[in-house]
Amino acid sequence: MSDTSALEKSVSGREQIKRLKERFRKSPCEGLSDSETLELLLSYAMPGDTATAARALVQRFNGFRGVFDASMEELESTPGIKGSAAVLVKLFKGMAGIYLEERMMGRDIIRSPKEAIDYLNMKLSGERVEKFLAIYLNARNEVLAVEVLHEGTINQTAVYPRKAIERAFKHNASGIIFVHNHPSGDATPSHVDRQLTKVLDRAALAVDLIVHDHLIIGKGAHFSARDNGWIIGCPVSLRRAAED
């Protein structure tokens, strides 16, 4: 490419970014396509043709969500994406997760679960390994804290009820929502998931903690133990009667 052609392309790219910024100011993101939004974001981390790089990312990872769920290594192996651009993409997702976590803190997520589901989808749906979390609630069902209790393959021996209960005491919690993800993307519960839920529920009940739910996060979907009729959060005698 000649110096003149390179200069013209650079000027054209700067003009395009200027137009995108103006459109964003008038109507943030609503007037931009996924690739245009990503193009604008990348312009803060890399010079040159961000439009081509943005389109390459969206195409390779099948959309905006796939881009932000991609690993750092996957981003950096995409043509046109350098280190700083990949860091910015991962930073953007991390900041979005922090925002969603803060938004749900202090909310009654039993009555209005949307904030919790939004946060959990952001945090877990793109994970490549299983993570087991506990959301601790006060007597008004408001979020006190969220903690990762285990990372890796989840079973009854990996997730210790004692740890979950000890952390509940630390936060002076009255209730718990257990959460884990299925890296496969399929939120359907397994037999192990059901057995683990029973073990944790009984351990919590022994110290007067209420297990409100066990959520399983997949890709674009989630499973709620309570919504699907699993007997949790009630005395053993009532649960056995319901299960008989």
N, C-alpha and C positions, 0 to 999 in steps of 0.2 A: 504494500500500500504506500502511495506517495505521501510526502509530508503534507501536501495540500489536502488530499483526501482524508488523512487522519485528523487534520485540524477541523475540517468541515464536519466530520463525524462527531468530534468532541463538542463543537459548538451546538450541533443539533441535539446531542445528548443533554447538554446543560439547559437548553430551551425546553426540552421535553420534561425534565425534572421541575423546572420553574412552573410549567403549566400544571403538572400534577400537584404541586404544592398549593397553587391557587385553587384548584378544584377541591383539594382536601380542606382548605380553610373555609370554603363555602358550605361543604357538606362532608364532614369527616368520614372517610371510607365508603359511605353509601354510594357515592358516584364513581368509585374506582373498582375495576375488576381485581380479582385476586393477584394476577401478575403485576398490575399497575401498583397495587398497594405494596407488594414485595419489592418492586422496582424502586419505589420511593424510599422504602426502608434501607435498601442496600446502598442507596446513594450517599448515606451518611458514613459508610464504612469502606467504600471502594470507588476509585475513579473509573472513568471509561463507560463502557456499554452495559449499564445495569439492566436494561430492558431484556437483552438476550440472556443474561444470567438468570433473571427472574423467571423468564419463560422456561428455561432449562430446568430450574428447580421444580416449578409447578408440574411440568410434564413428567419428570422423573419420579416424583413422589405422589403423583395422582391428586394434586390439589394442595390447598393452603394448609390444611390440617396435617397432611403427610410431611410437608416441609418442616413444620415445627416439632413433629414427633421424630424426625430423623436425628441420628447421632451426629456428633461433631465430625467424626471420620467420614460419614456418608456425605455430609454437606461439603466438606473440603475436597472430596473426590469428584465433585460436580464441576465440569468445565466452567471457568470464569469465576469460581468462588474461592477467595483467598481466606487466610486465617481470620482477619478482622471481621469479614462479612459473616463467617460462620459463627464467630463469637457473638456478634450482634443478634443473629437470629435466635440463638439459644438464650441470650440475655433477655430478649423480648418475651420469650415464653416464660422464663423464670419470673420476670416481673409481673406478668399477667397472673401467674399462679399466686404470687404474694398478694396481689390486689384482691383476688377472689377469696383467699383465705381470710384476709382482714375484713372483707365484706360480710362474711358469715359469722364472724366472732360476735358473741353477744346476742345472736338471733335465736329465736325458737325454731329450730330446724325440724322438729316433729310436726308442728302445724304447717310450716312453710319450708319444705325441704329443697326447693329449687337452688338456693344459694349453695347448699352442701353438694348437691349433685353436679352443679357447674364446676365447683372447685375440684371435686374428685375426678371428674372427667378430664379436666386440664392436667391434674397431677399424675394420674395413673394410666389413662387410656393408651399412651404411647410407650409405656415402660416395657423393657425387654425381659425383666425378671419380676417374679412375684414379690409384692410388698404387702405386709399386713399392718393396718393402721387401727388406732382407736381414737374415736372422737368422744371426748369427755364432756358431759353436760351437768349443769346445776339442776336444782329442784324445779326451775322454770323451763327446763329443756333448752337453755341457752348454752351455746358453745363456750367452754372454758379453755380447751386446748385440743390440739391434734398431735398425736405422736406416732412415729413409725416404730412398731414393736419387733418386726422381723423382716428380713430381706432374704429371699431365696425360696426354695421349694417349701410349700406350706403343708404341714401335717400336725397331728395332735402332739407330737413330741417337740416340734420346732417352736410352736407358739405356746409359751408357758402361761397358764392362767394366773400364776402368782405374780408375774411381771405386770400383767394388765391390771390386776387388782392393786398392786403397790402404787402404780402410777395414778390410779383413781384416787387413792388416799392422799397422794401428794397434792392433787388438784382439788381435793375436797369435793369430789364429784358425787352426784346422786345417780347418774345414769351413763350408759356407754352405747355407742354405735360402733360395731366392728366393721371393718372394710378391708377387702383385698381385691386385687386385680387378677385377671386371667390374661397373660401375655398373648395367648392365641387369638384374643379378640372375642371369643365366645363366652358370654356371661352365664351360661347354663351351669348350675351348681353340680358338683360331684358328690359322691357318697362321703368322701373325706370332708368336704365342706360342711355337710349336714352334721356329721359326727362331731366335728370341731365346734360347731355352733352349740351343740348340746353341752359339751364339756365346759365351754366358756360361760354359758348361761347358768349352769348349776353352780359354778365357782362364784360367779357374781351374786347369785341369789343367796348364797351362804353368808354373805356379808352385807346384805340389804342393798345391793346395787341392782338397778334395773337395766337389763339389756333391751334396748328399744328396737334394734334391728341388726342384721348382718347384711351388708351390701357387697355385691360382687360387680366389679366394673369391667366391662368389655370394651370393644371398639364401637362407639356410637350407641351402646345399650348398657343397661345395668339390671341386676336382679336384686329384689328386696325380699328377704326371708319373711318379714312380717306381712308384706302385701300378698305373698304367695301361701299364706296359711301356716307357716311354721310356728309352732307353739313355743314362744320365748317370752321372757319377762314376767312370768307368773309362777306361783308356788308349784312345787313338784307334784303335789296331790292333784291339783287342777290340770296340770299338763298331762299326767298319766291318764286321768279320766278322759281327757279329750282325745288322746292318742289311741285308747282302747276301742 
